[in-house]
């Protein structure tokens, strides 16, 4: 595997290089030959981080986070692979072994008429193949998402000396393909001129609409139910239905959503005193538990049986209190 480190932190770089050397990994000379990117979030702005979405099809991305703000930035951008700046050699080694055991496709489908072969450095367009230079491949890969990227950012991503060099590479590709596969917009930069199949777009829109209608219906059923229901995604409180909200009171529910104060399980009395063990017991999809929930209006406890349902594909728990 070839790697590339994007960081201005010498300590991070030295730790990483030591692990990569042990694994016989080599630093990539050309960006289009990178198998693993190690990216320090503090090194770049949000726009630059967004641009790495275009590299996910052909390379593994591992981000280095320094604090909670870095984690929020990554999750907001849809990236989930990260390690802390204080990472150990064992941790980074484990990530590398995981990536090595997986394989990225060398053929990237841009749309139904255009594909890019990273192994042969070829662009296939309307059943014709065009041989590209390494710089030309790197530029197309930078634009794969189909979104506009500024000439300034393209210059930085491709390690070019000037923005004029970006335009030169684009003009070379235009001459090779005899067709303009780029769209330029002033103050926005360039993007690939690709169109998704209308049928696929319509099917996708129809599918999304159907899901939204299903979710709305399910939410309506949950809210109108006389039993008390709480749902959790990734074991974090997601929703309390209307009956439960009326029992607890709006002030209490509002506090449960407060990240600094709130914890749904603070309301519950359980046979297990250890709160973490209590959560584990309640999230166990095979058991039914007995709990007591404090009623702030009456200053006392209600006793409930709790039945847990687990939806593995979306990592969602549904707890019914009756």
LOTORZA-241886 format. One line per 4 residues: for each residue z, y, x negated of C-alpha. Coordinates in Angstrom, 3 decimals, m for minus. Layout:
Z/Y/X ~ ...
END
This chain:
0.000/0.000/0.000 ~ m0.734/3.548/m1.088 ~ 1.779/6.290/m0.330 ~ 1.889/10.062/m0.153
5.110/12.122/m0.210 ~ 5.130/15.489/1.532 ~ 8.324/17.228/0.392 ~ 9.523/20.034/m1.829
12.882/18.292/m2.289 ~ 12.918/16.688/m5.758 ~ 15.889/14.476/m4.950 ~ 14.104/12.930/m1.954
10.918/12.472/m3.974 ~ 12.653/10.743/m6.872 ~ 14.595/8.354/m4.610 ~ 11.441/7.439/m2.718
9.269/6.983/m5.820 ~ 11.884/4.633/m7.292 ~ 11.671/2.382/m4.186 ~ 7.874/2.577/m4.038
7.616/1.545/m7.712 ~ 9.847/m1.490/m7.090 ~ 7.489/m2.516/m4.264 ~ 4.408/m2.005/m6.506
3.127/0.742/m4.230 ~ 0.851/3.407/m5.695 ~ 0.578/7.096/m5.005 ~ m2.686/7.801/m3.211
m5.165/10.082/m4.956 ~ m7.251/10.731/m1.828 ~ m5.716/11.550/1.560 ~ m8.005/9.189/3.439
m6.610/6.250/1.408 ~ m2.963/6.810/2.347 ~ m1.276/3.811/4.010 ~ 2.186/5.387/4.282
3.113/9.058/4.626 ~ 6.719/10.027/3.813 ~ 7.104/13.481/5.337 ~ 10.072/15.803/4.920
10.324/17.744/8.210 ~ 11.893/20.761/6.469 ~ 8.780/21.109/4.290 ~ 6.446/22.159/7.108
6.165/24.169/10.297 ~ 5.767/22.661/13.776 ~ 1.996/23.161/13.852 ~ 1.598/21.146/10.658
3.829/18.348/12.025 ~ 1.691/18.189/15.197 ~ m1.414/17.681/13.035 ~ m0.012/14.339/11.798
m0.704/12.845/15.234 ~ m4.277/12.506/13.987 ~ m3.155/10.194/11.170 ~ m1.264/7.658/13.289
m4.318/5.491/13.964 ~ m4.948/4.765/10.303 ~ m1.613/5.198/8.503 ~ 2.125/4.692/8.974
4.256/7.841/9.274 ~ 7.911/7.968/8.244 ~ 9.671/11.316/8.598 ~ 12.713/12.495/6.653
15.174/14.413/8.841 ~ 17.876/16.738/7.607 ~ 19.714/17.575/10.851 ~ 19.628/17.227/14.651
17.055/20.016/14.979 ~ 14.611/17.992/12.861 ~ 15.132/14.959/15.119 ~ 14.492/17.072/18.249
11.294/18.443/16.686 ~ 10.026/14.918/15.964 ~ 10.876/13.446/19.358 ~ 9.307/16.446/21.100
6.110/15.759/19.137 ~ 6.189/12.047/19.994 ~ 7.251/10.687/16.569 ~ 10.007/8.070/16.495
10.016/6.710/12.913 ~ 12.481/8.660/10.788 ~ 15.268/8.319/8.232 ~ 17.950/10.780/7.144
17.582/12.731/3.899 ~ 20.581/10.791/2.581 ~ 18.686/7.485/3.028 ~ 19.594/4.528/0.834
17.129/2.499/m1.221 ~ 17.757/m0.508/1.026 ~ 16.876/1.522/4.143 ~ 13.574/2.835/2.765
12.767/m0.609/1.349 ~ 13.234/m2.117/4.831 ~ 10.881/0.426/6.406 ~ 8.213/m0.308/3.787
8.469/m4.062/4.326 ~ 8.124/m3.521/8.072 ~ 4.975/m1.429/7.554 ~ 3.560/m3.956/5.078
3.917/m6.748/7.629 ~ 1.836/m4.740/10.115 ~ m1.805/m3.741/9.783 ~ m3.668/m0.611/10.806
m7.238/m0.914/11.992 ~ m9.834/0.484/9.612 ~ m12.160/1.246/12.519 ~ m11.208/4.343/14.512
m12.850/4.836/17.892 ~ m13.315/8.556/18.487 ~ m15.111/8.160/21.823 ~ m17.517/5.637/23.378
m20.401/6.849/21.158 ~ m18.627/7.763/17.916 ~ m16.505/5.632/15.568 ~ m15.292/6.024/12.006
m15.146/3.088/9.567 ~ m12.491/3.924/6.955 ~ m13.385/0.929/4.797 ~ m17.058/1.814/4.478
m16.664/5.607/4.820 ~ m19.240/5.502/7.611 ~ m19.578/7.481/10.793 ~ m21.298/5.556/13.565
m22.945/7.871/16.079 ~ m25.242/6.700/18.872 ~ m25.765/3.324/17.084 ~ m26.727/5.022/13.781
m24.572/4.898/10.642 ~ m24.048/7.896/8.369 ~ m22.444/7.526/4.935 ~ m19.744/10.161/4.369
m17.913/11.456/1.315 ~ m14.148/11.108/1.053 ~ m13.713/14.799/1.938 ~ m15.923/14.438/5.016
m13.938/11.412/6.205 ~ m10.681/13.304/5.647 ~ m11.925/16.253/7.699 ~ m13.013/14.088/10.656
m9.691/12.247/10.577 ~ m7.879/15.582/10.710 ~ m9.736/16.392/13.944 ~ m9.480/12.995/15.648
m7.046/14.135/18.377 ~ m9.785/16.268/19.907 ~ m7.617/19.415/19.779 ~ m8.512/22.645/17.984
m7.138/22.947/14.436 ~ m7.303/26.231/12.577 ~ m9.484/26.572/9.482 ~ m6.376/27.635/7.569
m4.537/24.431/8.475 ~ m7.602/22.286/7.700 ~ m7.770/23.906/4.266 ~ m4.124/22.947/3.641
m4.489/19.392/5.020 ~ m7.537/18.698/2.850 ~ m6.092/20.406/m0.258 ~ m9.106/22.718/m0.501
m9.298/25.981/m2.445 ~ m10.605/28.139/0.395 ~ m11.419/28.173/4.113 ~ m15.092/28.511/3.136
m14.881/24.971/1.719 ~ m13.910/23.705/5.192 ~ m17.049/25.272/6.700 ~ m19.158/23.808/3.866
m17.945/20.254/4.595 ~ m18.578/20.689/8.331 ~ m22.119/21.945/7.656 ~ m22.781/18.920/5.413
m21.773/16.535/8.215 ~ m23.959/18.450/10.688 ~ m26.970/18.019/8.413 ~ m26.318/14.287/7.965
m25.968/13.493/11.661 ~ m28.675/15.928/12.849 ~ m26.293/16.614/15.709 ~ m23.358/18.989/16.017
m20.264/16.877/16.640 ~ m17.970/19.912/16.189 ~ m16.936/22.777/18.452 ~ m15.818/26.033/16.879
m13.782/28.658/18.705 ~ m12.799/31.964/17.175 ~ m9.061/32.254/16.397 ~ m8.627/28.536/17.305
m10.631/26.756/14.612 ~ m12.558/23.484/15.019 ~ m12.350/20.335/17.110 ~ m14.545/17.267/17.586
m17.116/17.568/20.357 ~ m16.204/14.327/22.132 ~ m16.196/13.541/25.827 ~ m14.236/10.794/27.519
m15.972/8.588/30.021 ~ m15.769/10.214/33.453 ~ m14.869/6.879/35.016 ~ m12.001/6.416/32.573
m10.810/9.974/33.163 ~ m10.920/9.473/36.940 ~ m9.163/6.104/36.690 ~ m6.500/7.612/34.451
m5.919/10.528/36.836 ~ m5.770/8.127/39.786 ~ m3.304/5.867/37.944 ~ m1.033/8.801/37.056
m1.118/10.055/40.652 ~ m0.219/6.577/41.929 ~ 2.728/6.346/39.515 ~ 3.961/9.791/40.572
3.796/8.766/44.247 ~ 5.655/5.518/43.498 ~ 8.357/7.352/41.538 ~ 8.749/9.919/44.326
9.099/7.134/46.909 ~ 11.618/5.199/44.812 ~ 13.611/8.382/44.194 ~ 13.597/9.105/47.951
14.891/5.595/48.691 ~ 17.576/5.862/45.999 ~ 18.702/9.276/47.208 ~ 18.849/8.257/50.869
20.812/5.081/50.130 ~ 24.428/5.036/51.416 ~ 25.539/3.002/48.367 ~ 26.394/4.727/45.107
23.713/4.405/42.425 ~ 23.574/5.617/38.810 ~ 20.622/4.973/36.494 ~ 20.549/5.012/32.715
17.622/5.149/30.301 ~ 18.408/4.063/26.723 ~ 21.984/3.800/28.042 ~ 22.081/7.570/28.634
22.854/8.878/32.131 ~ 19.563/9.636/33.890 ~ 20.240/10.003/37.604 ~ 23.108/9.967/40.138
21.944/9.477/43.727 ~ 22.839/11.797/46.603 ~ 25.692/9.675/48.039 ~ 27.308/9.473/44.615
26.888/13.225/44.050 ~ 28.577/13.955/47.382 ~ 31.474/11.645/46.507 ~ 32.030/13.158/43.074
31.333/16.806/43.960 ~ 28.776/19.156/42.400 ~ 31.165/20.597/39.800 ~ 31.936/17.142/38.396
28.265/16.093/38.379 ~ 27.339/19.323/36.603 ~ 29.913/18.568/33.909 ~ 28.516/15.054/33.444
25.184/16.544/32.361 ~ 26.879/18.815/29.810 ~ 26.059/17.303/26.398 ~ 29.234/18.658/24.790
31.697/17.575/27.518 ~ 30.038/15.080/29.781 ~ 30.475/11.344/29.804 ~ 29.925/9.414/33.032
32.316/6.711/31.856 ~ 35.247/9.118/31.675 ~ 35.427/8.728/35.483 ~ 35.893/4.968/35.298
38.986/2.825/34.995 ~ 38.201/m0.651/33.723 ~ 40.156/m3.725/32.677 ~ 38.905/m3.094/29.134
40.685/m0.187/27.424 ~ 38.082/0.165/24.661 ~ 35.414/2.506/26.072 ~ 32.565/1.041/24.012
33.435/m2.491/25.117 ~ 33.671/m1.231/28.679 ~ 30.137/0.202/28.460 ~ 28.886/m3.044/26.941
30.433/m4.971/29.821 ~ 28.918/m2.684/32.475 ~ 25.483/m2.759/30.849 ~ 25.468/m6.560/30.701
22.714/m7.507/33.139 ~ 24.253/m10.872/33.987 ~ 27.706/m9.797/35.137 ~ 29.351/m8.049/38.051
32.381/m5.890/37.228 ~ 35.294/m4.310/39.077 ~ 36.063/m0.668/38.322 ~ 37.956/2.274/39.759
36.434/5.749/39.974 ~ 38.562/8.850/40.303 ~ 38.119/10.882/43.506 ~ 38.795/14.508/42.592
38.880/15.573/46.244 ~ 41.652/13.140/47.180 ~ 43.262/12.977/43.736 ~ 43.134/9.185/43.670
40.965/6.192/42.744 ~ 38.331/4.223/44.691 ~ 37.796/0.593/43.748 ~ 34.183/m0.613/43.356
32.238/m3.722/42.507 ~ 29.434/m2.882/40.049 ~ 26.178/m4.822/39.970 ~ 23.883/m4.118/36.993
20.108/m4.473/36.946 ~ 18.131/m4.156/33.730 ~ 14.413/m3.309/33.429 ~ 13.494/m4.406/29.937
10.045/m2.796/29.617 ~ 11.391/0.717/30.153 ~ 14.892/0.044/28.772 ~ 16.390/1.208/32.065
19.700/0.150/33.628 ~ 20.496/0.581/37.306 ~ 24.145/0.309/38.322 ~ 25.060/m0.109/41.998
28.664/0.657/42.974 ~ 29.705/m0.898/46.306
END
